[in-house]
Amino acid sequence: MRYLAGVLAILLITVSPAFSQEAEKVELQKEIKRLTALRDEVQKLIQKNEAILKKIEEERKKLAEEKKAFEDEIKSVQNERYKRLAKIFSKMDPELAGQKISAMDNMTEAAYIFLNMKERYAGQILNYVRPDKVNEIVKIMAEVKKQKGG
């Protein structure tokens, strides 16, 4: 009996490391499968987020285009308004037009009105605008022409 117990003990000692190595391999393979599944899930989330980011960028681009179109429309409306006002002021008596311009609060608008007038009418009206207002209008007109490149 002792002999049998000794043989079993020897077998357990020699078989035990092989058995524990096999168990470790099984555990490692399970861990590898779990990590692979997690990696796949993370990659799917990354793809999903990239698709969302792409949509956001497309929307941002579309909004920027719409904003520019809207700003262009506003400029167009303002330009038409200044052209109409320039035509109205050109038909007025220069002295009366000069008084009206002098009474305006916004000299930038006055400058744009003059920029849309024929020089002859603008010069006649400016003769009747208050000198401090004329200086302000001329500075604005020069700046606008400088920005437009000429």
N, CA, C and O atoms as a GROMACS GRO file, in nm:
protein
  600
    1MET      N    1   0.080  -0.117   0.000
    1MET     CA    2   0.000   0.000   0.000
    1MET      C    3   0.086   0.127   0.000
    1MET      O    4   0.062   0.222  -0.074
    2ARG      N    5   0.186   0.124   0.085
    2ARG     CA    6   0.272   0.239   0.087
    2ARG      C    7   0.334   0.261  -0.051
    2ARG      O    8   0.354   0.374  -0.095
    3TYR      N    9   0.363   0.155  -0.115
    3TYR     CA   10   0.423   0.164  -0.245
    3TYR      C   11   0.327   0.231  -0.342
    3TYR      O   12   0.367   0.316  -0.422
    4LEU      N   13   0.200   0.192  -0.336
    4LEU     CA   14   0.098   0.248  -0.422
    4LEU      C   15   0.078   0.396  -0.393
    4LEU      O   16   0.062   0.476  -0.486
    5ALA      N   17   0.079   0.433  -0.265
    5ALA     CA   18   0.063   0.572  -0.227
    5ALA      C   19   0.181   0.654  -0.278
    5ALA      O   20   0.166   0.768  -0.322
    6GLY      N   21   0.297   0.594  -0.270
    6GLY     CA   22   0.417   0.664  -0.317
    6GLY      C   23   0.413   0.686  -0.467
    6GLY      O   24   0.451   0.792  -0.516
    7VAL      N   25   0.368   0.584  -0.540
    7VAL     CA   26   0.359   0.595  -0.686
    7VAL      C   27   0.256   0.702  -0.723
    7VAL      O   28   0.278   0.782  -0.814
    8LEU      N   29   0.143   0.702  -0.652
    8LEU     CA   30   0.040   0.805  -0.678
    8LEU      C   31   0.094   0.944  -0.650
    8LEU      O   32   0.066   1.038  -0.723
    9ALA      N   33   0.171   0.956  -0.542
    9ALA     CA   34   0.227   1.086  -0.507
    9ALA      C   35   0.322   1.133  -0.616
    9ALA      O   36   0.322   1.250  -0.654
   10ILE      N   37   0.403   1.039  -0.666
   10ILE     CA   38   0.499   1.074  -0.772
   10ILE      C   39   0.424   1.112  -0.900
   10ILE      O   40   0.460   1.207  -0.968
   11LEU      N   41   0.319   1.036  -0.931
   11LEU     CA   42   0.239   1.067  -1.049
   11LEU      C   43   0.174   1.205  -1.037
   11LEU      O   44   0.172   1.280  -1.134
   12LEU      N   45   0.122   1.237  -0.922
   12LEU     CA   46   0.058   1.368  -0.901
   12LEU      C   47   0.159   1.480  -0.915
   12LEU      O   48   0.130   1.586  -0.972
   13ILE      N   49   0.278   1.457  -0.862
   13ILE     CA   50   0.381   1.561  -0.870
   13ILE      C   51   0.422   1.583  -1.015
   13ILE      O   52   0.441   1.697  -1.056
   14THR      N   53   0.436   1.479  -1.092
   14THR     CA   54   0.480   1.494  -1.231
   14THR      C   55   0.366   1.537  -1.322
   14THR      O   56   0.388   1.611  -1.418
   15VAL      N   57   0.244   1.491  -1.295
   15VAL     CA   58   0.129   1.526  -1.378
   15VAL      C   59   0.076   1.664  -1.342
   15VAL      O   60   0.024   1.734  -1.429
   16SER      N   61   0.087   1.704  -1.219
   16SER     CA   62   0.031   1.830  -1.170
   16SER      C   63   0.081   1.951  -1.248
   16SER      O   64  -0.001   2.034  -1.286
   17PRO      N   65   0.212   1.966  -1.274
   17PRO     CA   66   0.256   2.082  -1.352
   17PRO      C   67   0.199   2.081  -1.494
   17PRO      O   68   0.163   2.186  -1.547
   18ALA      N   69   0.191   1.966  -1.555
   18ALA     CA   70   0.135   1.959  -1.690
   18ALA      C   71  -0.012   1.996  -1.687
   18ALA      O   72  -0.061   2.065  -1.777
   19PHE      N   73  -0.084   1.951  -1.586
   19PHE     CA   74  -0.225   1.982  -1.572
   19PHE      C   75  -0.245   2.131  -1.547
   19PHE      O   76  -0.335   2.192  -1.605
   20SER      N   77  -0.162   2.190  -1.461
   20SER     CA   78  -0.177   2.334  -1.434
   20SER      C   79  -0.139   2.417  -1.555
   20SER      O   80  -0.198   2.522  -1.577
   21GLN      N   81  -0.041   2.372  -1.636
   21GLN     CA   82  -0.007   2.443  -1.758
   21GLN      C   83  -0.123   2.438  -1.858
   21GLN      O   84  -0.152   2.536  -1.926
   22GLU      N   85  -0.187   2.324  -1.866
   22GLU     CA   86  -0.302   2.310  -1.955
   22GLU      C   87  -0.416   2.402  -1.910
   22GLU      O   88  -0.481   2.465  -1.993
   23ALA      N   89  -0.438   2.409  -1.780
   23ALA     CA   90  -0.542   2.496  -1.726
   23ALA      C   91  -0.510   2.643  -1.755
   23ALA      O   92  -0.599   2.722  -1.787
   24GLU      N   93  -0.383   2.678  -1.745
   24GLU     CA   94  -0.342   2.816  -1.775
   24GLU      C   95  -0.366   2.847  -1.923
   24GLU      O   96  -0.411   2.956  -1.957
   25LYS      N   97  -0.336   2.751  -2.011
   25LYS     CA   98  -0.359   2.771  -2.154
   25LYS      C   99  -0.506   2.794  -2.182
   25LYS      O  100  -0.542   2.881  -2.262
   26VAL      N  101  -0.592   2.716  -2.117
   26VAL     CA  102  -0.736   2.732  -2.136
   26VAL      C  103  -0.780   2.870  -2.088
   26VAL      O  104  -0.857   2.938  -2.156
   27GLU      N  105  -0.730   2.912  -1.971
   27GLU     CA  106  -0.765   3.044  -1.917
   27GLU      C  107  -0.714   3.155  -2.009
   27GLU      O  108  -0.783   3.254  -2.032
   28LEU      N  109  -0.593   3.139  -2.060
   28LEU     CA  110  -0.537   3.239  -2.151
   28LEU      C  111  -0.619   3.249  -2.280
   28LEU      O  112  -0.643   3.359  -2.330
   29GLN      N  113  -0.661   3.137  -2.332
   29GLN     CA  114  -0.742   3.138  -2.454
   29GLN      C  115  -0.877   3.205  -2.428
   29GLN      O  116  -0.928   3.277  -2.514
   30LYS      N  117  -0.935   3.179  -2.310
   30LYS     CA  118  -1.061   3.247  -2.275
   30LYS      C  119  -1.038   3.398  -2.266
   30LYS      O  120  -1.119   3.476  -2.315
   31GLU      N  121  -0.928   3.438  -2.205
   31GLU     CA  122  -0.896   3.581  -2.190
   31GLU      C  123  -0.871   3.645  -2.327
   31GLU      O  124  -0.912   3.758  -2.353
   32ILE      N  125  -0.804   3.571  -2.415
   32ILE     CA  126  -0.778   3.621  -2.550
   32ILE      C  127  -0.910   3.640  -2.625
   32ILE      O  128  -0.928   3.741  -2.693
   33LYS      N  129  -1.001   3.545  -2.613
   33LYS     CA  130  -1.133   3.558  -2.678
   33LYS      C  131  -1.208   3.678  -2.623
   33LYS      O  132  -1.269   3.753  -2.699
   34ARG      N  133  -1.204   3.696  -2.491
   34ARG     CA  134  -1.274   3.809  -2.428
   34ARG      C  135  -1.215   3.941  -2.477
   34ARG      O  136  -1.288   4.034  -2.512
   35LEU      N  137  -1.082   3.949  -2.479
   35LEU     CA  138  -1.016   4.072  -2.524
   35LEU      C  139  -1.040   4.097  -2.673
   35LEU      O  140  -1.056   4.212  -2.714
   36THR      N  141  -1.043   3.992  -2.752
   36THR     CA  142  -1.072   4.008  -2.895
   36THR      C  143  -1.214   4.061  -2.915
   36THR      O  144  -1.237   4.148  -2.998
   37ALA      N  145  -1.307   4.008  -2.838
   37ALA     CA  146  -1.446   4.056  -2.847
   37ALA      C  147  -1.453   4.202  -2.805
   37ALA      O  148  -1.524   4.281  -2.868
   38LEU      N  149  -1.382   4.239  -2.700
   38LEU     CA  150  -1.380   4.379  -2.656
   38LEU      C  151  -1.317   4.469  -2.762
   38LEU      O  152  -1.366   4.578  -2.789
   39ARG      N  153  -1.209   4.421  -2.824
   39ARG     CA  154  -1.144   4.499  -2.930
   39ARG      C  155  -1.241   4.522  -3.045
   39ARG      O  156  -1.252   4.633  -3.098
   40ASP      N  157  -1.311   4.416  -3.085
   40ASP     CA  158  -1.408   4.428  -3.194
   40ASP      C  159  -1.518   4.528  -3.159
   40ASP      O  160  -1.560   4.607  -3.243
   41GLU      N  161  -1.564   4.523  -3.035
   41GLU     CA  162  -1.669   4.615  -2.990
   41GLU      C  163  -1.618   4.759  -2.991
   41GLU      O  164  -1.689   4.851  -3.032
   42VAL      N  165  -1.494   4.779  -2.947
   42VAL     CA  166  -1.435   4.913  -2.947
   42VAL      C  167  -1.420   4.963  -3.090
   42VAL      O  168  -1.446   5.080  -3.118
   43GLN      N  169  -1.377   4.875  -3.182
   43GLN     CA  170  -1.363   4.916  -3.322
   43GLN      C  171  -1.496   4.954  -3.383
   43GLN      O  172  -1.505   5.049  -3.461
   44LYS      N  173  -1.600   4.881  -3.348
   44LYS     CA  174  -1.734   4.916  -3.397
   44LYS      C  175  -1.777   5.052  -3.344
   44LYS      O  176  -1.834   5.133  -3.417
   45LEU      N  177  -1.749   5.076  -3.215
   45LEU     CA  178  -1.783   5.207  -3.157
   45LEU      C  179  -1.703   5.319  -3.224
   45LEU      O  180  -1.756   5.427  -3.250
   46ILE      N  181  -1.578   5.292  -3.252
   46ILE     CA  182  -1.496   5.393  -3.320
   46ILE      C  183  -1.553   5.423  -3.458
   46ILE      O  184  -1.564   5.540  -3.497
   47GLN      N  185  -1.591   5.320  -3.532
   47GLN     CA  186  -1.649   5.340  -3.665
   47GLN      C  187  -1.779   5.419  -3.656
   47GLN      O  188  -1.805   5.508  -3.737
   48LYS      N  189  -1.860   5.385  -3.557
   48LYS     CA  190  -1.986   5.456  -3.538
   48LYS      C  191  -1.961   5.603  -3.507
   48LYS      O  192  -2.026   5.691  -3.562
   49ASN      N  193  -1.864   5.629  -3.418
   49ASN     CA  194  -1.832   5.767  -3.382
   49ASN      C  195  -1.771   5.843  -3.499
   49ASN      O  196  -1.796   5.963  -3.516
   50GLU      N  197  -1.692   5.774  -3.580
   50GLU     CA  198  -1.636   5.839  -3.699
   50GLU      C  199  -1.746   5.876  -3.798
   50GLU      O  200  -1.741   5.982  -3.861
   51ALA      N  201  -1.846   5.790  -3.810
   51ALA     CA  202  -1.959   5.820  -3.899
   51ALA      C  203  -2.037   5.941  -3.846
   51ALA      O  204  -2.080   6.027  -3.923
   52ILE      N  205  -2.056   5.946  -3.715
   52ILE     CA  206  -2.125   6.060  -3.655
   52ILE      C  207  -2.044   6.188  -3.675
   52ILE      O  208  -2.099   6.292  -3.710
   53LEU      N  209  -1.914   6.178  -3.654
   53LEU     CA  210  -1.826   6.294  -3.673
   53LEU      C  211  -1.831   6.343  -3.817
   53LEU      O  212  -1.832   6.463  -3.842
   54LYS      N  213  -1.834   6.249  -3.912
   54LYS     CA  214  -1.843   6.286  -4.053
   54LYS      C  215  -1.974   6.361  -4.081
   54LYS      O  216  -1.975   6.461  -4.153
   55LYS      N  217  -2.083   6.311  -4.024
   55LYS     CA  218  -2.212   6.379  -4.041
   55LYS      C  219  -2.207   6.520  -3.983
   55LYS      O  220  -2.257   6.615  -4.042
   56ILE      N  221  -2.146   6.532  -3.866
   56ILE     CA  222  -2.135   6.664  -3.802
   56ILE      C  223  -2.054   6.758  -3.890
   56ILE      O  224  -2.092   6.874  -3.908
   57GLU      N  225  -1.944   6.710  -3.945
   57GLU     CA  226  -1.862   6.793  -4.034
   57GLU      C  227  -1.940   6.835  -4.158
   57GLU      O  228  -1.930   6.949  -4.202
   58GLU      N  229  -2.018   6.743  -4.214
   58GLU     CA  230  -2.100   6.776  -4.331
   58GLU      C  231  -2.204   6.882  -4.296
   58GLU      O  232  -2.226   6.976  -4.372
   59GLU      N  233  -2.266   6.866  -4.180
   59GLU     CA  234  -2.366   6.964  -4.136
   59GLU      C  235  -2.301   7.100  -4.112
   59GLU      O  236  -2.356   7.204  -4.147
   60ARG      N  237  -2.183   7.098  -4.051
   60ARG     CA  238  -2.111   7.223  -4.024
   60ARG      C  239  -2.078   7.293  -4.155
   60ARG      O  240  -2.092   7.414  -4.167
   61LYS      N  241  -2.034   7.215  -4.254
   61LYS     CA  242  -2.001   7.272  -4.385
   61LYS      C  243  -2.126   7.330  -4.450
   61LYS      O  244  -2.122   7.439  -4.507
   62LYS      N  245  -2.236   7.255  -4.442
   62LYS     CA  246  -2.362   7.302  -4.500
   62LYS      C  247  -2.408   7.432  -4.432
   62LYS      O  248  -2.453   7.525  -4.498
   63LEU      N  249  -2.396   7.435  -4.299
   63LEU     CA  250  -2.435   7.556  -4.225
   63LEU      C  251  -2.347   7.675  -4.264
   63LEU      O  252  -2.396   7.787  -4.278
   64ALA      N  253  -2.217   7.651  -4.281
   64ALA     CA  254  -2.127   7.759  -4.321
   64ALA      C  255  -2.166   7.813  -4.459
   64ALA      O  256  -2.164   7.934  -4.482
   65GLU      N  257  -2.202   7.723  -4.550
   65GLU     CA  258  -2.246   7.766  -4.684
   65GLU      C  259  -2.375   7.846  -4.675
   65GLU      O  260  -2.390   7.949  -4.742
   66GLU      N  261  -2.469   7.799  -4.592
   66GLU     CA  262  -2.596   7.870  -4.576
   66GLU      C  263  -2.573   8.007  -4.511
   66GLU      O  264  -2.638   8.105  -4.548
   67LYS      N  265  -2.482   8.012  -4.415
   67LYS     CA  266  -2.451   8.139  -4.348
   67LYS      C  267  -2.393   8.238  -4.450
   67LYS      O  268  -2.431   8.355  -4.452
   68LYS      N  269  -2.301   8.190  -4.533
   68LYS     CA  270  -2.241   8.278  -4.634
   68LYS      C  271  -2.347   8.326  -4.732
   68LYS      O  272  -2.349   8.444  -4.769
   69ALA      N  273  -2.434   8.236  -4.775
   69ALA     CA  274  -2.541   8.275  -4.868
   69ALA      C  275  -2.632   8.379  -4.803
   69ALA      O  276  -2.675   8.475  -4.868
   70PHE      N  277  -2.662   8.359  -4.674
   70PHE     CA  278  -2.747   8.454  -4.602
   70PHE      C  279  -2.678   8.590  -4.591
   70PHE      O  280  -2.741   8.694  -4.613
   71GLU      N  281  -2.549   8.589  -4.558
   71GLU     CA  282  -2.474   8.715  -4.548
   71GLU      C  283  -2.467   8.785  -4.682
   71GLU      O  284  -2.478   8.908  -4.691
   72ASP      N  285  -2.448   8.706  -4.789
   72ASP     CA  286  -2.446   8.765  -4.923
   72ASP      C  287  -2.581   8.828  -4.957
   72ASP      O  288  -2.587   8.934  -5.018
   73GLU      N  289  -2.688   8.761  -4.917
   73GLU     CA  290  -2.823   8.815  -4.941
   73GLU      C  291  -2.843   8.946  -4.865
   73GLU      O  292  -2.900   9.042  -4.918
   74ILE      N  293  -2.796   8.950  -4.741
   74ILE     CA  294  -2.806   9.073  -4.661
   74ILE      C  295  -2.729   9.185  -4.729
   74ILE      O  296  -2.778   9.298  -4.739
   75LYS      N  297  -2.606   9.154  -4.775
   75LYS     CA  298  -2.526   9.256  -4.844
   75LYS      C  299  -2.597   9.306  -4.969
   75LYS      O  300  -2.597   9.426  -4.998
   76SER      N  301  -2.656   9.214  -5.041
   76SER     CA  302  -2.726   9.249  -5.164
   76SER      C  303  -2.844   9.343  -5.133
   76SER      O  304  -2.864   9.443  -5.202
   77VAL      N  305  -2.920   9.309  -5.030
   77VAL     CA  306  -3.034   9.393  -4.991
   77VAL      C  307  -2.985   9.530  -4.947
   77VAL      O  308  -3.044   9.632  -4.984
   78GLN      N  309  -2.876   9.533  -4.869
   78GLN     CA  310  -2.822   9.661  -4.824
   78GLN      C  311  -2.773   9.744  -4.942
   78GLN      O  312  -2.797   9.864  -4.948
   79ASN      N  313  -2.705   9.679  -5.036
   79ASN     CA  314  -2.656   9.751  -5.153
   79ASN      C  315  -2.770   9.811  -5.234
   79ASN      O  316  -2.762   9.925  -5.281
   80GLU      N  317  -2.876   9.735  -5.250
   80GLU     CA  318  -2.994   9.787  -5.322
   80GLU      C  319  -3.052   9.907  -5.247
   80GLU      O  320  -3.092  10.006  -5.308
   81ARG      N  321  -3.057   9.894  -5.116
   81ARG     CA  322  -3.110  10.004  -5.034
   81ARG      C  323  -3.024  10.130  -5.051
   81ARG      O  324  -3.077  10.239  -5.068
   82TYR      N  325  -2.891  10.113  -5.047
   82TYR     CA  326  -2.802  10.229  -5.064
   82TYR      C  327  -2.815  10.289  -5.203
   82TYR      O  328  -2.808  10.411  -5.219
   83LYS      N  329  -2.834  10.205  -5.304
   83LYS     CA  330  -2.851  10.255  -5.440
   83LYS      C  331  -2.979  10.338  -5.452
   83LYS      O  332  -2.980  10.444  -5.514
   84ARG      N  333  -3.088  10.287  -5.391
   84ARG     CA  334  -3.214  10.362  -5.395
   84ARG      C  335  -3.201  10.494  -5.320
   84ARG      O  336  -3.248  10.598  -5.368
   85LEU      N  337  -3.138  10.490  -5.202
   85LEU     CA  338  -3.119  10.614  -5.126
   85LEU      C  339  -3.030  10.711  -5.202
   85LEU      O  340  -3.054  10.832  -5.200
   86ALA      N  341  -2.927  10.660  -5.268
   86ALA     CA  342  -2.840  10.747  -5.347
   86ALA      C  343  -2.918  10.815  -5.458
   86ALA      O  344  -2.898  10.933  -5.486
   87LYS      N  345  -3.007  10.739  -5.522
   87LYS     CA  346  -3.089  10.796  -5.629
   87LYS      C  347  -3.182  10.904  -5.574
   87LYS      O  348  -3.200  11.010  -5.635
   88ILE      N  349  -3.240  10.877  -5.457
   88ILE     CA  350  -3.331  10.974  -5.394
   88ILE      C  351  -3.255  11.102  -5.358
   88ILE      O  352  -3.299  11.212  -5.391
   89PHE      N  353  -3.140  11.086  -5.290
   89PHE     CA  354  -3.063  11.204  -5.250
   89PHE      C  355  -3.010  11.280  -5.371
   89PHE      O  356  -2.999  11.403  -5.366
   90SER      N  357  -2.978  11.209  -5.479
   90SER     CA  358  -2.929  11.276  -5.600
   90SER      C  359  -3.035  11.366  -5.662
   90SER      O  360  -3.003  11.468  -5.723
   91LYS      N  361  -3.162  11.328  -5.647
   91LYS     CA  362  -3.271  11.407  -5.706
   91LYS      C  363  -3.314  11.523  -5.618
   91LYS      O  364  -3.388  11.611  -5.662
   92MET      N  365  -3.268  11.522  -5.491
   92MET     CA  366  -3.306  11.629  -5.398
   92MET      C  367  -3.223  11.755  -5.426
   92MET      O  368  -3.119  11.750  -5.491
   93ASP      N  369  -3.272  11.867  -5.375
   93ASP     CA  370  -3.193  11.989  -5.376
   93ASP      C  371  -3.066  11.962  -5.294
   93ASP      O  372  -3.076  11.909  -5.184
   94PRO      N  373  -2.947  11.994  -5.345
   94PRO     CA  374  -2.822  11.963  -5.275
   94PRO      C  375  -2.817  12.017  -5.132
   94PRO      O  376  -2.764  11.951  -5.043
   95GLU      N  377  -2.871  12.137  -5.110
   95GLU     CA  378  -2.868  12.195  -4.975
   95GLU      C  379  -2.954  12.113  -4.880
   95GLU      O  380  -2.912  12.085  -4.768
   96LEU      N  381  -3.074  12.074  -4.922
   96LEU     CA  382  -3.163  11.994  -4.840
   96LEU      C  383  -3.102  11.856  -4.815
   96LEU      O  384  -3.107  11.804  -4.703
   97ALA      N  385  -3.046  11.795  -4.920
   97ALA     CA  386  -2.982  11.664  -4.906
   97ALA      C  387  -2.866  11.672  -4.807
   97ALA      O  388  -2.848  11.582  -4.725
   98GLY      N  389  -2.787  11.780  -4.814
   98GLY     CA  390  -2.674  11.800  -4.721
   98GLY      C  391  -2.722  11.810  -4.577
   98GLY      O  392  -2.660  11.756  -4.486
   99GLN      N  393  -2.834  11.880  -4.557
   99GLN     CA  394  -2.891  11.891  -4.421
   99GLN      C  395  -2.936  11.754  -4.370
   99GLN      O  396  -2.914  11.720  -4.254
  100LYS      N  397  -3.001  11.678  -4.456
  100LYS     CA  398  -3.049  11.544  -4.417
  100LYS      C  399  -2.930  11.452  -4.381
  100LYS      O  400  -2.934  11.379  -4.282
  101ILE      N  401  -2.827  11.459  -4.463
  101ILE     CA  402  -2.708  11.376  -4.436
  101ILE      C  403  -2.643  11.421  -4.304
  101ILE      O  404  -2.602  11.337  -4.224
  102SER      N  405  -2.634  11.550  -4.282
  102SER     CA  406  -2.575  11.602  -4.158
  102SER      C  407  -2.653  11.557  -4.035
  102SER      O  408  -2.596  11.542  -3.927
  103ALA      N  409  -2.782  11.535  -4.051
  103ALA     CA  410  -2.866  11.495  -3.939
  103ALA      C  411  -2.861  11.344  -3.912
  103ALA      O  412  -2.913  11.297  -3.811
  104MET      N  413  -2.799  11.269  -4.003
  104MET     CA  414  -2.793  11.123  -3.985
  104MET      C  415  -2.701  11.088  -3.868
  104MET      O  416  -2.601  11.157  -3.843
  105ASP      N  417  -2.736  10.982  -3.798
  105ASP     CA  418  -2.654  10.934  -3.686
  105ASP      C  419  -2.541  10.844  -3.734
  105ASP      O  420  -2.432  10.843  -3.676
  106ASN      N  421  -2.567  10.768  -3.838
  106ASN     CA  422  -2.471  10.668  -3.884
  106ASN      C  423  -2.401  10.718  -4.010
  106ASN      O  424  -2.458  10.715  -4.120
  107MET      N  425  -2.278  10.762  -3.994
  107MET     CA  426  -2.204  10.815  -4.109
  107MET      C  427  -2.155  10.704  -4.202
  107MET      O  428  -2.122  10.732  -4.318
  108THR      N  429  -2.151  10.581  -4.154
  108THR     CA  430  -2.115  10.470  -4.242
  108THR      C  431  -2.222  10.455  -4.350
  108THR      O  432  -2.190  10.435  -4.467
  109GLU      N  433  -2.348  10.464  -4.309
  109GLU     CA  434  -2.457  10.457  -4.408
  109GLU      C  435  -2.448  10.573  -4.504
  109GLU      O  436  -2.469  10.557  -4.624
  110ALA      N  437  -2.418  10.691  -4.452
  110ALA     CA  438  -2.404  10.808  -4.539
  110ALA      C  439  -2.292  10.785  -4.640
  110ALA      O  440  -2.307  10.818  -4.758
  111ALA      N  441  -2.181  10.728  -4.595
  111ALA     CA  442  -2.069  10.701  -4.686
  111ALA      C  443  -2.111  10.604  -4.796
  111ALA      O  444  -2.077  10.624  -4.913
  112TYR      N  445  -2.184  10.499  -4.760
  112TYR     CA  446  -2.229  10.403  -4.861
  112TYR      C  447  -2.328  10.468  -4.959
  112TYR      O  448  -2.331  10.434  -5.077
  113ILE      N  449  -2.408  10.559  -4.910
  113ILE     CA  450  -2.499  10.631  -5.000
  113ILE      C  451  -2.417  10.712  -5.101
  113ILE      O  452  -2.445  10.709  -5.221
  114PHE      N  453  -2.316  10.783  -5.052
  114PHE     CA  454  -2.232  10.863  -5.142
  114PHE      C  455  -2.154  10.774  -5.240
  114PHE      O  456  -2.135  10.810  -5.355
  115LEU      N  457  -2.111  10.657  -5.193
  115LEU     CA  458  -2.037  10.566  -5.282
  115LEU      C  459  -2.125  10.516  -5.396
  115LEU      O  460  -2.074  10.476  -5.500
  116ASN      N  461  -2.256  10.518  -5.377
  116ASN     CA  462  -2.348  10.472  -5.481
  116ASN      C  463  -2.401  10.587  -5.567
  116ASN      O  464  -2.486  10.566  -5.654
  117MET      N  465  -2.352  10.707  -5.543
  117MET     CA  466  -2.395  10.826  -5.620
  117MET      C  467  -2.293  10.859  -5.727
  117MET      O  468  -2.176  10.823  -5.717
  118LYS      N  469  -2.340  10.929  -5.827
  118LYS     CA  470  -2.245  10.984  -5.924
  118LYS      C  471  -2.165  11.092  -5.853
  118LYS      O  472  -2.218  11.164  -5.768
  119GLU      N  473  -2.039  11.102  -5.889
  119GLU     CA  474  -1.949  11.195  -5.819
  119GLU      C  475  -2.000  11.339  -5.824
  119GLU      O  476  -1.984  11.414  -5.728
  120ARG      N  477  -2.059  11.376  -5.932
  120ARG     CA  478  -2.107  11.515  -5.948
  120ARG      C  479  -2.210  11.549  -5.840
  120ARG      O  480  -2.203  11.653  -5.775
  121TYR      N  481  -2.308  11.458  -5.821
  121TYR     CA  482  -2.411  11.481  -5.720
  121TYR      C  483  -2.353  11.472  -5.579
  121TYR      O  484  -2.388  11.552  -5.492
  122ALA      N  485  -2.265  11.377  -5.558
  122ALA     CA  486  -2.204  11.361  -5.425
  122ALA      C  487  -2.128  11.489  -5.387
  122ALA      O  488  -2.139  11.537  -5.274
  123GLY      N  489  -2.052  11.542  -5.482
  123GLY     CA  490  -1.977  11.665  -5.454
  123GLY      C  491  -2.068  11.783  -5.422
  123GLY      O  492  -2.039  11.860  -5.331
  124GLN      N  493  -2.177  11.797  -5.496
  124GLN     CA  494  -2.270  11.908  -5.470
  124GLN      C  495  -2.332  11.895  -5.331
  124GLN      O  496  -2.343  11.994  -5.259
  125ILE      N  497  -2.371  11.776  -5.295
  125ILE     CA  498  -2.435  11.754  -5.164
  125ILE      C  499  -2.335  11.772  -5.052
  125ILE      O  500  -2.367  11.833  -4.949
  126LEU      N  501  -2.212  11.719  -5.069
  126LEU     CA  502  -2.111  11.731  -4.964
  126LEU      C  503  -2.078  11.876  -4.931
  126LEU      O  504  -2.035  11.906  -4.820
  127ASN      N  505  -2.099  11.969  -5.027
  127ASN     CA  506  -2.077  12.112  -5.000
  127ASN      C  507  -2.168  12.163  -4.889
  127ASN      O  508  -2.137  12.262  -4.823
  128TYR      N  509  -2.282  12.095  -4.868
  128TYR     CA  510  -2.379  12.140  -4.768
  128TYR      C  511  -2.383  12.052  -4.642
  128TYR      O  512  -2.466  12.074  -4.554
  129VAL      N  513  -2.294  11.956  -4.634
  129VAL     CA  514  -2.286  11.869  -4.515
  129VAL      C  515  -2.190  11.934  -4.417
  129VAL      O  516  -2.090  11.994  -4.457
  130ARG      N  517  -2.222  11.921  -4.286
  130ARG     CA  518  -2.135  11.979  -4.182
  130ARG      C  519  -1.992  11.926  -4.197
  130ARG      O  520  -1.973  11.808  -4.223
  131PRO      N  521  -1.891  12.014  -4.180
  131PRO     CA  522  -1.751  11.974  -4.202
  131PRO      C  523  -1.707  11.853  -4.118
  131PRO      O  524  -1.634  11.767  -4.169
  132ASP      N  525  -1.750  11.844  -3.992
  132ASP     CA  526  -1.709  11.729  -3.910
  132ASP      C  527  -1.767  11.599  -3.966
  132ASP      O  528  -1.703  11.494  -3.962
  133LYS      N  529  -1.888  11.608  -4.019
  133LYS     CA  530  -1.952  11.491  -4.079
  133LYS      C  531  -1.883  11.454  -4.211
  133LYS      O  532  -1.865  11.336  -4.242
  134VAL      N  533  -1.845  11.558  -4.289
  134VAL     CA  534  -1.776  11.534  -4.416
  134VAL      C  535  -1.646  11.458  -4.390
  134VAL      O  536  -1.614  11.362  -4.460
  135ASN      N  537  -1.569  11.503  -4.288
  135ASN     CA  538  -1.443  11.435  -4.256
  135ASN      C  539  -1.466  11.287  -4.224
  135ASN      O  540  -1.394  11.200  -4.271
  136GLU      N  541  -1.568  11.262  -4.144
  136GLU     CA  542  -1.600  11.124  -4.105
  136GLU      C  543  -1.642  11.041  -4.228
  136GLU      O  544  -1.599  10.927  -4.244
  137ILE      N  545  -1.726  11.100  -4.311
  137ILE     CA  546  -1.775  11.030  -4.431
  137ILE      C  547  -1.659  11.000  -4.525
  137ILE      O  548  -1.650  10.889  -4.579
  138VAL      N  549  -1.571  11.096  -4.547
  138VAL     CA  550  -1.458  11.078  -4.638
  138VAL      C  551  -1.364  10.969  -4.587
  138VAL      O  552  -1.314  10.888  -4.666
  139LYS      N  553  -1.340  10.966  -4.456
  139LYS     CA  554  -1.254  10.860  -4.398
  139LYS      C  555  -1.315  10.722  -4.424
  139LYS      O  556  -1.245  10.629  -4.462
  140ILE      N  557  -1.444  10.710  -4.401
  140ILE     CA  558  -1.512  10.582  -4.422
  140ILE      C  559  -1.508  10.543  -4.569
  140ILE      O  560  -1.482  10.427  -4.601
  141MET      N  561  -1.534  10.638  -4.657
  141MET     CA  562  -1.531  10.609  -4.801
  141MET      C  563  -1.392  10.564  -4.844
  141MET      O  564  -1.380  10.470  -4.922
  142ALA      N  565  -1.289  10.630  -4.794
  142ALA     CA  566  -1.151  10.592  -4.830
  142ALA      C  567  -1.122  10.451  -4.781
  142ALA      O  568  -1.060  10.372  -4.852
  143GLU      N  569  -1.164  10.418  -4.662
  143GLU     CA  570  -1.141  10.285  -4.605
  143GLU      C  571  -1.214  10.178  -4.688
  143GLU      O  572  -1.158  10.072  -4.716
  144VAL      N  573  -1.337  10.207  -4.726
  144VAL     CA  574  -1.414  10.112  -4.806
  144VAL      C  575  -1.348  10.089  -4.942
  144VAL      O  576  -1.335   9.975  -4.987
  145LYS      N  577  -1.305  10.196  -5.005
  145LYS     CA  578  -1.240  10.183  -5.136
  145LYS      C  579  -1.106  10.110  -5.122
  145LYS      O  580  -1.068  10.032  -5.209
  146LYS      N  581  -1.036  10.135  -5.011
  146LYS     CA  582  -0.910  10.065  -4.986
  146LYS      C  583  -0.933   9.915  -4.968
  146LYS      O  584  -0.855   9.834  -5.018
  147GLN      N  585  -1.040   9.878  -4.898
  147GLN     CA  586  -1.073   9.736  -4.876
  147GLN      C  587  -1.112   9.667  -5.006
  147GLN      O  588  -1.083   9.550  -5.027
  148LYS      N  589  -1.178   9.741  -5.093
  148LYS     CA  590  -1.221   9.683  -5.220
  148LYS      C  591  -1.107   9.680  -5.320
  148LYS      O  592  -1.121   9.624  -5.429
  149GLY      N  593  -0.995   9.740  -5.285
  149GLY     CA  594  -0.878   9.736  -5.372
  149GLY      C  595  -0.876   9.843  -5.478
  149GLY      O  596  -0.826   9.822  -5.588
  150GLY      N  597  -0.929   9.953  -5.446
  150GLY     CA  598  -0.921  10.056  -5.549
  150GLY      C  599  -1.007  10.166  -5.513
  150GLY      O  600  -1.015  10.264  -5.587
   0.00000   0.00000   0.00000
